[in-house]
Each structure stands twice: as structure tokens, then as C-alpha cells.
Amino acid sequence: MAAAPNLPCPEAITWDITINTAFVPSRQGIVVNLGDQINFDNESGVDILIEFQPNVFDGQNQTPVYPPMSLSVDNNSTSGFQAPNSDCAANYYIYNADVNPPALLSGPFVIQVGAGPMYVSVAGTVPNPTYSPSTVAVPLGSALPPGAGYLQMSSPSSIFGINWNNNSDPFVTPPGITSPDGVPHPVSSTATLNTPYPYYAGAKQNDDPVSGTVIVRG
């Protein structure tokens, strides 16, 4: 039997994210391949910290995008890391490291590795659900590799439906996200970037006086 051919592995891509003087990344939401290099270029005028948030599913932390969770980037310098070799995702916030304690400047922004997804857990009762996190950033991604951004909403209870403000669901429809069904849903290619999408977890529309928020980043 002939030996299987040795197929070349795809080369890692380097993603450069520049932080400007308004503390906004040039790429606010990206989907990268497993093993890609991610660099932060700090042109903000101050030293900054990139603080990654845990991405929690069913009480367990997903594989971290950057295990130390906090990346220091001095002003006018570049710091980075290699993405892990497993699907994962994380939101991050930018802090001013020149003050003590560091001051929040902007966020959330998002990096998704492979298929991610980002997670939101819906708990509590109707009409008093809780959202964790209450605001989540999800990358737009693309139809081409590395692919779309994904969000998975889950809940220990089956009582919740997901209702979007003005029926504005930023996920692929039909069916979009209509319940915390524990399934990763891709972001719609027509979603509006950097605009909050409020949603409500209730048995029906207007059951919930408190909303969660999704922000699509690109």
C-alpha cells in the first residue's frame, strides 16, 4: 500500500492590531486560525494592559485565548502571542497602565480562534433573569476561512425565550437565536458593526425589564 502523501500545513498568519489615541483597536473583532500570531501595536500615548475575560460554559472556563489573561504593551511598542491550537474565544478590555490602579479605557473587543464560540449563560427566573456576561462582543468574521463569528447562549432552565429589541437579531436567520439552546450560532453577514443589540430572556416579549447586549465587532 502506498504511503499517504505529506500534505503541507497552512502557514500561520500574523494579525496586527493597532491601538490608537482613542484607545480603539484597528481590528475590533477578529477570527483567526489555530496557531496564528496576534500582535498589539500601542500608538495610544500611554502604556496599556490588554485584559482578557474568562469565557465560561457550564461553569467551566474555555481554553483561554491568552493564558496569562493580561498582556502589557508599552507605549510605542508591540507585544503579542500565538493563538492556541484549539477552538476558543475571549473578550478583552483596554486599561491605562500609567495609573494605579489601571483605569478602564475601552472594550469589550473580541478575538475568536477557530470556531470559538463566545458564550453567554442565562440564569435566574422570569421576569428576573441574569446574563453572564451582560455585554458580549462577537466577531463578524466572514464566509471565507477562518470563518464566521459564533455565539452560544445556554441556560440551566428551559423557561427562557430570547427576544431581540425591534426583532433585530444579528445572527443568521432563520432561525437566529430564539432561545438559549446551547448551539453555536454564526453572526449574520449583514449585522451592523459596533452597534448594541439588546435582547431579553423571557417567556414572551417584554417579560424581562433587564436586557443583555450583543455587540458585533469587525
N, C-alpha and C positions, 0 to 999 in steps of 0.2 A: 504493500500500500504506500502510495506516495506521501511524503511528509506534507503537512499543511504549510502553506506559504506564510512567511513572516510579514504581516501587514504593518506598515508604519503607523506609529501613534501620532495623533494630531499634536502639532506644536502648541505649547502654551501661549496664550495671548496676554499681553500686558495692557492693563486698563489704568489710564492716568486720570485721576480726579483732582481738579484744581479747586482749592477753597479761596474765594475772592474776598474783597474787603467788606462785603455784606455778609460774610460767613455762609455763603451758599455754594454748594458743590457744583462743578460744571456738569457732572452726571449725578443727578439726584436719586436715581434708581437704576440699577443695572442688574442684568442677568449674565453671569459668567460661567465658563466651563469649569469642571473639576480640575484643580491644579493650576488655574490661571494666576498670574501675578497682578496684584492690586496695589497701586501707588497713590498716596495722597501728597499733592504738592501744595504747600501752605504759602499763599500770597496774601494772607489776610491782614498782616501788620502786627499780629501778636502770636505768641506761642499758643498752640491749641492741643486739646485732647479729643480724640475720637472715641466716644464711649458706646460700646455695643451693648445691646439689651438681650437678655436671655429670650429664646424663642421656645415657649413651653407648650407641650402637648400631653394631655392626660397626666399632668403632674410631673412629667419628666422633661428635662432640658434637651432640646435637639442638639446635635453636634454643633458646636459653635463655629461661626464663620472665622473668627479670630479668637483662639482660646484664652489669651490674656485679657480679653474684653476691653482693654483700654490701650490706645495707641497714641503716644506722644509725637507731635510733629512741630518742631521748632519753626519759627518764622523764617521765611525764605529758604526752606529746606524740604526734602522729600523723605517720607517714611512709608514702608509698605510691608506686604506679607503675601504668602502664597495661599490661595484658596485651598481648603481641604479636599480630599479625594472622595467625598460623599455629598449627597444632596443635602442642602441646608439653606437657611436664610436668616437674616438679622436686620433689625432696625438699629440705627445709630444716631446719636446726637453729638453736636459740636460744642465744646466748652472752651472758655478763655482760661488758659493755664497760667496767665501772668498775674492772677489774683488768687487769694487764698480765703475761703475755698474757691475752686474753679467755678466760674459763672456760666450758666447755660446761655448759649448764643443762638442756636437754631436746631431744627430737626422736627420730626424724625425723617431720616432718609433711609435708604434700604439697599442692601446687597443680597442677591439670591444666587446661590451656587447650584448649578444644575436645575433640577425640578423643584427645589425648595421643599415645602412651601412655607410661607408665613402662616402662623397660627393665631386664631382668636378663640378663647373659651368663653362661652355664655353660661352663666350660672344664676342662682337665686330663684326668684318666683315672679310670676306675672302678678301685679304690674311693677315689680321691683327687681329686674334683672341686673346683673353686673357683667361688665365686659372686661376681659383681660387679654391684651391691653385695651384701654378705652379708645385710643387712637392708634391705628396701624398704617404704616406705609407699605405699599406693594409696588413692585416694579412693573412698568408697562410691558417690557420685553418686546418680542417680535415673533412673526411667523417663521423666521429663519433661525437656525441654531445661533446661540444657545437656547432660544425658545422664549415662551411667554412667562410672565409673572404669575404666581399662583397664591391663592389664599384658601385656607381650610378653616371653617368655623365648626366647632364641636361643642357639645353640651352633655352633661350627665342626665339631662331631662329631655323628654320628648314633647314638652308643652309649648316650646317656643316656635314661632314662625319668624322669619326675617322680612321686614317691610322696609323698603327704601324710600327716603323722602322724595316726594313727587314721582314715585316709581322710577327713579333714576338709579338703575343697577349697573355698576361699572364692570360687571362680569359677563362672560359670554352668555347670550340668551338666544333661544330658550335652552334651559330653564333659568340660568343665572343662579344666584344664591337666594333661596326662598325659605331655608331652614338651616340650623346648624347640623348639617347632615354628615359631617366627618369626611367629606370628599374634597380633594383639592379642585378649585375652580380657576380656570385661566382668566386673566384680565382681557376685556374686550379691546380690540384694536382701535375702537372709536372712543374709548374713555378719555375724559378731559384731564390733562395733567395738572397737578398741584392745586386742585380744587377739592375741598372736603365733600365727601359723600356720606351724609348722616344716614344711619339705619336704626331700626327699632326692633327689639326682640319681644314680641308679644303674641298672644294667640290670634289677634287680628290687629288691623291698623289702629293706631292711637291708643293701644293698651299701655304703652310704655312712655312715661314722661321724660325719661332719660335716654339719650341716644349714644350709640357708639359711632365711630368715624373711621372711614377708609380714605386714605389719600394715595392716588396713583402717581408715581414718580417716574420720570424718564430723563 
